[in-house]
Amino acid sequence: MPEPTKKTVKEPQKAISPEPAVVDSKPEEPKEAPPAPSENSAPDTSRPASDGSTPEALPEIHHPDTRQDLIGLFTEKPQSGEVTVGENITIVARVCGESLLKKPTVKWFKGKWMDLASKSGKHLQLKEHYDRNSKVYTFEMHIIAAKANFAGAYRCEVSSRDKFDSCNFDLVVHEARATEGFDIRSAFRRTSVDAGDDSGELDFSALLKKREAVHVSTEPDVDVWEILQKAPATEYEKIAFQYGITDLRGMLKRLKKMKKEEKKSAAFLRKLDPAYQVEKGHKIKMEIEVANPDAEVKWLKNGQEIHPTGSKYIFESVGNKRFLTINNCSLSDDAAYMCVVGDEKTVTELFVKEPPVLIVRNLEDQMVMKGERVEFECEVSEEGAQVKWEKDGVELTRDESFKYRFKKDGCKHVLIINDVTKEDCGHYRVKTNGGQSLAELMVQEKQLEVYQSIADLTVKAKDEAVFKCEVSDENVKGIWYKNGVEVKPDARTHITHIGRIHKLTIDDVKPEDEGDYTFVPEGYAFNLSAKLNFLEVKIDFVPRQDPPKIHVDCLGRTAESTILVVAGNKLRLDVPITGDPAPTVVWTKGEKDSSKEEESRPEPKHTWILKNGEVLTDSDGRVHVESTKGHCIFTIEGAERQDEGVYSVIVRNPAGEDTADINVKVVDVPDPPEAPRILSVGEDSCIVQWDLPLFDGGQPVIGYVLERKKKKSYRWMRLNFDPYKETTYEAKKMIEGVAYEMRVYAVNAIGMSRPSAASQPFVPVAPTSEPIGLCVDDISDTSISLKWRTPERIGSAELEGYGVEYCKEGSDEWIPAFSGLTDRTSVIIRDLPTGEKMQFRVRAYNMAGPSSPATLQQAVTIREIMQRPKIWLPRNLRQTLIKKVGETINLVIPFQGKPRPQVTWTKNNEPLDTKMVSIRNSDTDTILFIRRSERKDSGKYDVQVQIENVEDKATVNIQIVDLPGPPQSLKVMDVWGFNVALEWKPPKDNGNCDIIGYTIQKADKKTMEWYTVYEQYRRTNCVISDLIMGNEYMFRVYAINMVGLSPDPCLSKDSAYIQKTGIVYKHPSYKDHDFSEAPKFTHPLMNRSVISGYNATLSCSVRGIPKPKITWYKNKMDITNEAKYRMFSNQGVLTLEIRKPCPFDGGVYMCKAVNASGEDLVECKLEVRSPVIKEDSKK
């Protein structure tokens, strides 16, 4: 971080975008924007700390990432810049147009949405030009005479057909340093950087900071806002002149908005929240509350009214509340929303958060040859998502050599590596904000294989000599040499390279062509050599009768030599012959091992006769026999295995005959081996084994090539490039927990076989770690109980179980404690020899096999240990156990003791009745069980555990409680005034618990309706007051205990009469008014038309005294008791609900009301329509 300068740098203020203006003069030449600061030299744009803190305490400034992306369009992205108020600055962006089909389109934005193209004018100009030599488009944004409100975040977007790129940058505007005073207008800048003039909050903090930076006047501070708020409108200009305010119109505009905000809204009881946030694809619900429930509400998005279309926007109105629901939110819904009621409005902003991008299809491991091209491909859940590629933890970016290329195709992302080398080996990772995937790249050096080597040739003068070889790589070039000198092509010498075959052809061979010929592949340290022998033919004058002769030795072969031909290639036997006159040639094919003696020669399978240049017999269309001067040529097109054998050639003429045998062997690639077997697996490896192929192709198998792939993948990866000679192989570098398959190729000198069938799928897993915490839980004379905890590391394979083994001390013979595995982490081993010292171990098993054993630290002697008996009485049984009559009693009392102690129960020092009480004992506890308790089950229960002469006892007190009986002898002791004195005795039966109070009730003898006077009253006497004069009362008392009230009360035998005093009032007689009224419907039934399948209701209202009886009819049929209909009556409003009506439910419905004074009825028609199905939904 650079050292801070002494000059005070004021904090940049974010403000609104520049206002458009008309160009009225030519602007100054703008200066270039300063370059973006690097990571090591970030500019210091914050205010120095006033408390003397070090520069390290300043907040770190994060600048936008300017690294180039291969898929982007920018060759130079716009950089963030700084400018002082009143100065000029130019922002530059460059786009390479070499690969573009049309001119790119560029847009400049300020904040989130504001397009600066509409703001061009006096302070803002946008320019562009094209360099034809470099084919680069340059786009410039000129800011002239910058203002403080120009500061903020900017964005540049470039697009060309289906390509798009964007870049964010910031502009910081510094205040011009004033020598005296300060401009008070700068204190009223808004904090918003992406809205209009009226957006944001007034930043008074900037005003306070500036006051600290300048000389403080001795005069008191003046609040101009307060002065403007209190002053009349006629005084505004005078105040502006007095305090140096030039932007009076803008200040009055903001002042008006402040006054509006201070005024309480008359239309809204609750406004929208300042902001909402929702994930992409989810729904959001906005809510307001209006003062008038009948008010009309309009919803706007970015100033445009929202209309209900489809299911995207849903408007709801519930009382005073209004709701806007946006379903399936997308990035286009990220906008400003407004709700308007009359002249008032409330504004909010919706932020749509994109969900994390997941990797749907992972990367796959690859093994390639050096120099090849590699593509790592993955698929993500979102189109256009940003991904990050890494190699061994280091991020990959584009470099000048174009080593790495990044490609996007919808949801697919591809990393392309050209001309891979050994340095490219490693682990490649692709990352998104929701996951990552890892794959390994292995690069092997190419090893050239020779499929066919060049052979020695012996040719005669003017014949053609052809040297041919075949190598494994068709892209490999080579050089031919003769006696160490490079062979150059000429009229007689031809060099060809077609695919994997290289040929050197010499026409019209001459003696000087004899020598050693060598083929050297480029880039490989080996060569192929052969010799050309020139056969000189001497012509002597001989008699006309010359017996035929076969010159096999001229071919460089002997009678015992064998000619090898690869299956599918052409078999060509060129035999030099002599004889005069021209002999007749007969070719025959016999068995492989036929004898050369004529007498033992078997019958030939095939015979071909050639005379005067014509084939007399040809049994196979693949066979061609021809004769030239001095040569007989036998050819088979596409040699097959059945063509293998001994071929005999016989030449005859009148002077005699000659015979020669040629042994031909057809060789081929071997048959594929059988499907390999997986012998074992490890954490990242496996051992695979296979059998020899059934047929080796006529050549010994020199090795095998193995391949593997993930089960769900289609790409096989080769594990070895050199033939592996054994039939057992250990494959490594696999991912634990992923299913793989293996296959094998057999290789001989001819080539590689077809692949074998894939092995059974297998998963590389490692054994778990050893179980932990193995210990002895219990031991007896013939058994032991062991327990342990699960291993710390289980791995990706499922834990199959545990195996327990034991052996005698000093022995290595481990005996399984039981057959199979157990899933539990504890086990009891029985039938062990008493007194023997034994050792125990436990191993965890999974698919990979057993783990390391967990063993006890020392041997254990199988003998029960004497343990003193002890009862562990639970805390809740140390006090009296209280139960209600009829409840279940279940006492579990644990104890200890070895050997198993004898348990004895008694009740009140007497044995228990086993018919009433159940006792169950185990090795560690005893249980007393009573299904339905009774009063007689109360008492003291003693339990005793005893081992020989040692014992332990415990006592449990049980109390069974019930409802109490009624109190006794309730008497009226005295009556005076409006008071009565009562007295009674406690009940005989208190329910086996204390009486906690009484409930006293009174009743007027005329009505005998009982009213409670006292509850939980503890005494046995009371005084009841406030009785009514002239009434006669009865009294009763209930007893209360912890269970409840007594079932029956105690009634007073005598009543208490409250005497009247004074003049006796005689009631006047009145004639009762008749309030009866015949039923009358005040609101009739209305005809309705409803849709089938939706509940329908019919409503009307009726009045009548007494309450009339209501009956509903359909088509004059009573429907009162039918389940399809529900009838409601609430304060005279009658409702008939028809559940999910169908067309059959249509008709005439009638409601009839009847009482003693008369009746009335009303009816309506109901039509049930079938729902209309839209054509779009049908399609």
SEDRENPA-315286 format. One record per residue (C-alpha): residue in one letter; y negated, x negated, z negated. Coordinates in steps of 0.2 Angstrom, whole numbers, plus 5000, padded with zeros to 4 digits. Last residue first. Example, Ala and Ser with C-alpha at 12.3 -4.5 7.8 and 13.67 -1.06 7.14 Angstrom:
<sites>
S500549324964A502249384961
</sites>
This chain:
<sites>
K514552685137K514652835125S513352765114D512152745129E512552925134K511852995118I513053115108V512253285103P512953355087S513753525088R512553665082V512853785068E511753945068L511454035052K510754215052C509854295038E510054425024V509154505009L509854624996D509154734982E509954824967G509454954954S508954974935A510654914928N510654754937V511154704955A510554564967K511354544984C511254394996M511754405014Y512354275027V512554325045G513554205056G513954015058D515353935048F516453925063P515253805071C515653685057P514753665041K514853505030R514753595013I513753755013E512553764998L511853934993T510253924983L509454054972V507754024964G507554154949Q507254014936N508753914943S510253994951F511453884961M512953934972R514153814980Y515153854995K516753775003A517753814988E517754004991N517654114975T515954194979I516154214997D516154404998M516354465016K514854565024N514754435038K514554305025Y514154375008W513354304992T513354404975I512054384961K512054484945P510254534939K509454464924P508854614914I507554624920G507254574939R506554444950V507254364966S507054194975C507854134992S508753984998L510053935011T510753755011A511653655024N512753495022Y512953395038G514453395049S513853525062I511953525065V510953665058S509953815064R509153925051N508554105049M507554125033L508154215017P506854315008H505554264995T505054394981F506754474982K506754624970P507954674956A507554834947E506454814931S506754834913F505354804901D505454974892H504254964877D505055004860K504155144851Y503355084835S503655124817P502455054804H503354944791K503054984773Y502354844762V502954844744I501454794733G501754644721T503254534718K504854524728Q506454444719I507454314727Y509254354726A510554224723S512354254727D513854234716K515554154719S514754004727L515853934741C516753764740P516953684757D518553654767P518953504778S518053374767L516753284776G517153104782V518252954780M517152854769N517052994757I516053164758A516253324748Y515653494755V514653624746R514253804749F512853924745M512454114748Y510754184748E509854354746N508154374754G506654464746M505654314745I506154164756L506854004748D505653854747S506753774734I508553724731V508853634714C510353514713N511953484703T513453364705R512453214710R512653104725Y511853204740Q512353124756E511553274765Y510453404757V509853584763T511053614778Y510853784786W512253914787E511954074797M512654214787T511454334795K511154464781K511754354767D510554214772A511454054771K511353894762Q512153714764I512453574752T513253404759Y513953294745G514053104742I515052944742I516653004734D517752854731C519352824740N521152894739G520653054748N519553114733D520853244728K520353354713P518553374720P517053344709K516253484699W514853604704E513053654699L511653744707A509853794702V508953914714N507053914718F505854034726G505254104709W506654074697V508554084699D509753994687M511553914686V512253974702K514053904701L515153794712S516753774703Q517653644712P517253524727P518353524742G519753394745P519353224752L519853164769D521153024769V521352844764I522752724765Q522452564755I523452404758N523452254747V524252094754T525051964743A525651794747K527151684742D527851514745E529551444741V530551284738N532351294731E533251304748I531851354760Q530951504755V529651614763Q528951764752V527951914757D527252034744Y526452204748K525352294735G525152484738S524652614750D526152684761K526152844751R524552904759E525352894776S525352764790R525952804808R526852664817I527052544802F527352364807L527552204796I527652044807T528251874801D527751704809T528251534815D530151534818S530151724820N530351874809R530152064813I529952194799S529852384802V529252504789M529752684786K531652684789T531752504782D531152564765L530452404757P531252314742E530352344725N529052234717N527552354722K528152334740T529352184744W529552074759T530751924760V530751784774Q532051644774P531351484781R531851404798P532251224795K530851174794G529351274787Q527751354793F526951524791P526051654802I525651824795V525551964808L525152134800N525252284812I524752454803T524552604815E523352744810G523952914805V523052914788K521552794789K521752614785I520952494772L521652314770T521152254753Q520452074754R521451914759L522152004774N520551974785R520651784781P522351774788L523751714776W524451544782I526051544772K526851374768P528651314768R528851124766Q529351034782M531050934784I531150844800E532450894812R533350754820I533350694838T532650524836V531150494848A530950334858Q529250254859Q527550274869L528250434877T528250414896A527150484910P527950444927S527050394942S526950544954P528450624963G528450664982A527150674996M527250864996N526850884978Y527850834962A527150784944R528250664934V528750684915R529650554905F530750554889Q531650424879M533050464866K533650394850E535250494845G535350574828T535950744835P536450734853L535350854864D535951024868R534151094872I532551034881I531051144878V529651134890S527751134891T526551114906R527351254915D527651254934T529451194932L530451094945G532251104950S533851074939F533551044921A533250894909P533550774924I534550624917W533750444918E535050304918D534150154913S534850134896G534150044880E533650214872K534650354879C533850444894Y532750594898E531950674913V530650814916G530150864933Y528450954936G527851074949E527351104967L525551044965E524651094982A524150954993S522350904994G522350784979I523050814962R521950694952E521750704933P523550764931T523950924922R524150914903W525750884893K526950964881L528750924875S529851034863I531450944857S533251014854T534850974845D534350934827S532651004829I530950944837D529251014840D527650974851V528150794856C526850714867L526350684885G524350684886I524250654904P525250694920E525350544932S524150544947T524650654962P525650584976A524650554992V524450675006P524550655025V524950825032F526350855044P526650955060Q528450945067S528450805080A527850835098A529050825112S529150655120P527850595132R528350555150S528950375153M527950225154G528150095168I529249995178A529549855166N530049975153V529050085141A529550235131Y528250365126V528150445108R527350595101M526550635084E525750795076Y524450805062A523850925049V522350875039G522450855020E522150665019I521250605035M522250475045K521950285046K523750235047A525350265057E526850165051Y528150145065T530050155066T530950135083E530449945084K529749865100Y527949925100P527249915117D525449845117F524149985117N524450065100L523950225091R523350325107M522350475103W522950645109R521550785112Y522050965111S521550995093K522151115080K523651005075K522650845074K523250725087R524350575087E525050455100L526350315101V526850185114Y528550115114G529349955118I530249845131V531549965136P532849875147Q532749915166G533850045175G532750185170D533150175151F534150335151L534550435134P532950365126L533150275110D532950385094W531350415084Q530550365068V528850405060I528150335044C526450415038S524750365033D523150415024E523750465007G525550435011V526850525022S528750505024L530150505037I529250605050R530450625065P530050595083A530450725097E531750645108P531350495118P530650525136D531750465150P531450285156V530350235171D531350205186V532450075194V533550085210K534749945212V535249895230N536749765233I536749705251D538449675259A538649575275T539849595290D539949505307E540749555324G541549475339A541149425357P541149595364N539849645352R539849705334V538649705319I539149775302V537949805288S538549855271Y537549935257V538149925239G537450055227E535850155221D535250295233Q535750415219R534350355208E533050405222A532150305235G530650395243E530850355261I532450255265T532350115278F533650005287I532849865298C533949765311H533049615317G533249485332K532249585344T531949745335S533149875328E532750035319V533650135306H532750275296V533450375282R532450515273G533250645285D534950615279S536650605288D536050505303T537350455315L536950375332V535350305328E534550235344G533950055348N535350005360K536650055347L536250105329I537650175318W537250255300T538750285288H538650375271K539950375257P540950225263E542850225260P543250095248R543349905252S544949825245E545649765261E543949705268E543649595253K541849615246S542349725232S541349885228D540349885212K539050015216E540050125227G539850125246K538450135259T538750105277W537650035291V538350005308V537449895321T537949875339P537649695346A536449645359P537449545372D537249415365G537149395346T535849365333I535349465317P533949455304V534149595291D532549695285L533049815271R531649935267L531750055252K530150145251N529450195233G529950345223A531050255212V530650075211V531749955221L532749805216I533749705228T535249625220S535849445223E537749405224A537749385243T536349265242R534449295245G533049195253L532949315267C533549185279D535149175269V535649355276H535749285294I536949415301K537849345317P538449425332P539649325344D538649245359Q539449275376R538049225388P538249045385V537048955375F535448865380D534548825364I533048915356K532448845339V531748965327E530548895314L530549005298F528848985289N529049005270L527649095260K527649065242A527149185228S525949185213L525149315201N523749255190F523249255171A521649245161Y520849415165G519049455170E519349465189P521249475193V521949315201F523149325216T523949165221Y524749105238D525748945239G526048875256E526448915275D525048975285E524948815295P526648855303K525849015311V526049195306D525349315319D524549435306I524249385288T524049535276L523449515258K523649675248H523049745231I523749905225R522949995210G521850105220I521650035238H521149855238T521349765255I521249585261H521549555280T521949385288R522149365306A520349405312D519649335296P519649375278K519249225266V520649155255E520049045241V520748875240G522048835226N523548815238K523048985246Y521949085234W521749275233I520349345222G520349505212K519549675208V520049785193N519449965195E521250035198D521849965182S523749955179V524149825192E525049835209C525449685220K525749655239F525849505250V526149555268A526749425281E526749485299D527749395313K527049275326A528249135320K529549185308V529449245290T530049195273L529149285259D529049255240A528649405230I527049475223S527149575207Q527349755204Y526749855189V525749715182E524849775166L523049725162Q522649735144K520949815139E520249775122Q520349925110V518950025103M519250145088L517950285084E518150385068A517550555065L516450645052S515750815051Q514250885041G513551035032G512151165030N510551075034T511450985048K512350815049V513450735062R514350575057Y515150435066H516350315057G516550145065C516950045081D515350025092E515349835089K517049815098T516149875114V515750045122D515050055139N514050215137I514050315120I513650505122L513350615107V513650795111H512950955103K513651125107C512751285101G511851305117D512051145127K511250995118K511450815123F511050655114R511250485123Y511550325114K511550155123F510050195133S509550005133E507750045127D508350135111R508650315107T508950355089L510550345078E510350355059V511350235048G512650295037D514150205046K513450285062E512350435060W511850585071K510650715065V510650895070Q509251015075A509751195079G509451255097E510851385096E511451425078S513251405071V513551235076E514851155089C515350975089E515650845103F515850655102E515850585120V516450405124R516150305140E517350165144G516949975143K518249935130M519650055129V519650215119M520250285103Q519450445097D519350545081E518750725083L517050805078N517150975069R516951145077V515951275067I514651155059L513551265049V511651285051P510851345034P509951515036E508251525043K506951585031V505751725038F504051725029L503151885028E501251885025T500352025016V498752135019T498052295011K496952405019E495552535016D494552645028G495852785029V497552705023V497952545032C499452435028M499452265035Y500752135040A500551955045A501951875054D503751805053D504551945062S504851845078L505951725067S507151865066C507452005052N508952115055N508052265047I506252285043T505952425030L504252485027F504052595011R502652715005K502552774987N501552924981G503053044982V504352954992S503852915010E504952805021F504652715037I506052615045Y505752475058K507252395068S508352555068G507752615085T505852615088P504652675074H502952615080I502052465072E500152455075Q499652285082G498452175071N499752045068K500952175063L500152345058W500752495047K499852655046V499852775032E499352955031A498853025014D499753175007P500253084991N498453034987A498252884976V499452774987E500852664981I501452514992E503152444995M503852325008K505752315011I506552165019K508252155029H509352005032G509751915049K508551775044E508251755026V506851845018Q505151795010Y503651915005A501851865002P500351924993D501252084986L500652244994K499452354985R499752474970L498652624966F497952614984A496652734991A495252714979S495352524977K494352454963K492752364968E492852174965E493652144981K492252234991K490952134981M491851974986K491952035004K490052065004L489751894997R490751815011K489751895024L488151855015M488651675014G489051665033R487351745037L486451625026D487151475035T485551365032I485451365013G484151245007Y483851314989Q482151384992F482351435010A483951525006I483151614991K481651675002E482851735016Y483851835003E482351914994T482352075005A484152115001P483852124983A484451984971K485852004958Q487251944970L486151814978I485651734961E487451734955W488051654971V486651524970D487251464952V485851354947D486251204935P484951164921E483651034926T483950854920S484650824937V486350744939H486450594951V487850624963A489750594962E490050714947R489150854956K490250824971K491850854960L491151024954L490751084971A492451034977S493151134963F492151284968D493351314983L493151494989E494751564993G495551585010S495151695025D493551775030D493151645044G494851675052A496551605047D497651445048V496851315036S496451425021T495451335007R493851415012R492251315012F490851364999A490551204991S490051125008R488551245008I487751154993D487351005003F487150864992G485750764983E485050604989T485950464998A487250575007R488850505014A489550615028E491050715023H492750655029V493750765041V495550745041L496550805056D498450825055F499850815067N501350925072C502350895088S503251015100D504551005114F505251125127K506451115142D507051265152R505651275164S504351145158S503651155141V502451065130E501851115112C500451025102R500251075084Y498751055072A498551055053G496851055045A495050985046F493951075058N493051155044A492050995040K491250995057A491650875071A490250825083I491450835098I493350865097H494150805113M495950865115E496850755129F498350775139T499050635150Y500450665163V501450515167K502150475185S501850285182N501050265200R500450445202D499450455185Y499150635181H497650705172E497250825158K495750885148L495451005133Q493651025126L493151075108H491351065100K490351145114G491651255121S493551285121K494051405107S495151515119A496251365123L496351325105D497851455102M497851505084W499551545078K500151435064G498751315060K497751255075F498651265091W498651165108K499651225123V500351115136T501251165152P502251035162K502051015181K503651055190L505350985193L505250865179S506350695178E504850585183G503550685174C503450585158V502350675145R500850595136A499850665121V498050605116I496950665102T495150625105I493850605091N491950625090E490750605075G489650735066V490750745050T491750595049V493450575058E495250545053G496850565064S498650615065Q499550565081P499950655097K501650605104E501850475117T503350495129F503450675124L504750775133G506150785120I507950765122L507950585119D507050605103Q505650485099R505150445081T503450505076D503950585060P502350665052H501450575038H501850595020I500450535009E500950464992P499950524977L498850394969A499550314953E499950154963P498050134965T497850094947S497050214935G495250194930D494950364922S493950424937A495450414949P494950364967R494850514978S496250524991T496250475009D497050295007P497750255023A499650215025S500050035029N501850005026E502550165033S501450155049P499750235050A499550345066P498350265078P496450295077A495850435088E494950375104K493050395104P492250535113E490950505127E489550605121P489450785127K488550855142S487451005137D487551195135V489451225134V489651395126A490351405109P492051455101E492151435082P493051285075S494651325065I494551375047A494551245033K495451115024Q494450985014P494750805015E494450714998K493050604998V493250415000T492150314988K491850144995K492550014984T494049994995P495850024989E497049884992P498349925005M500050005000
</sites>
